[in-house]
Amino acid sequence: MIRGGVVLVTAAFSVIFLKKKLYTHHYLGCLTVMIGIGIVGSSNYIFPEAGASPNETWALLLLLLSLLFNGVFFVSEEKIF
């Protein structure tokens, strides 16, 4: 579910690199995605598991790195096409 954050990264990169203008419905969509990601991301802290692995930090960092790469990929693909 947190991989849905690629929507936010792509929207930000589109504004920064492609100089696109986002409209109200784009911002509402991004807000909805942020709320969903916030709920899913905070569920681990609300309902902690007994045997949580210390590798969760690395997993989160790798997930954020993959979101950045996906965002760059989608924006570069849009620029090319």
C-alpha positions in Angstrom: 0.0 0.0 0.0 2.8 2.4 0.8 4.0 1.9 -2.8 1.1 4.2 -3.7 3.4 7.0 -2.7 4.7 6.9 -6.3 1.7 9.1 -7.1 3.0 11.8 -4.8 6.6 11.6 -6.1 5.5 11.6 -9.7 3.3 14.6 -9.1 6.1 16.5 -7.4 8.6 15.6 -10.1 6.1 16.6 -12.8 5.8 20.1 -11.3 9.6 20.4 -10.7 11.0 19.0 -14.0 8.2 19.2 -16.5 6.8 22.5 -15.2 3.3 21.1 -15.2 0.5 22.9 -13.3 -1.6 20.8 -10.9 -5.2 21.6 -10.5 -7.5 21.3 -7.5 -8.5 17.7 -8.3 -4.9 16.7 -8.5 -4.2 18.1 -5.1 -7.3 16.4 -3.7 -6.1 13.1 -5.1 -2.6 13.6 -3.6 -4.2 14.4 -0.3 -6.3 11.3 -0.4 -3.2 9.2 -1.2 -1.3 10.9 1.7 -4.1 10.1 4.1 -4.2 6.5 3.0 -0.4 6.1 3.3 -0.5 7.7 6.7 -3.1 5.3 7.9 -1.3 2.2 6.6 2.1 3.4 7.7 1.0 4.2 11.2 -0.7 0.9 11.7 2.7 -0.7 12.5 3.0 1.7 15.4 -0.6 1.5 16.6 -0.6 -2.3 16.5 3.0 -3.4 17.1 4.0 -7.0 16.6 5.9 -8.8 19.3 8.7 -10.0 17.1 9.4 -7.0 14.9 12.5 -7.3 12.9 15.3 -4.7 13.0 15.5 -4.8 9.2 12.3 -2.8 9.0 14.3 0.4 8.9 16.3 -0.8 5.9 13.1 -2.0 4.2 11.5 1.4 4.6 14.6 3.2 3.2 14.7 0.9 0.3 11.0 1.4 -0.3 11.5 5.2 -0.4 14.5 4.8 -2.7 12.3 2.7 -5.1 9.6 5.4 -5.0 12.2 8.0 -6.1 13.4 5.8 -8.9 9.9 5.0 -10.1 9.0 8.7 -10.0 12.1 9.6 -12.1 11.2 6.8 -14.5 7.6 7.9 -15.0 8.5 11.6 -15.5 11.3 10.8 -17.9 9.0 8.4 -19.8 6.4 11.2 -20.0 9.0 13.7 -21.2 10.2 11.3 -23.9 6.7 10.4 -25.2 
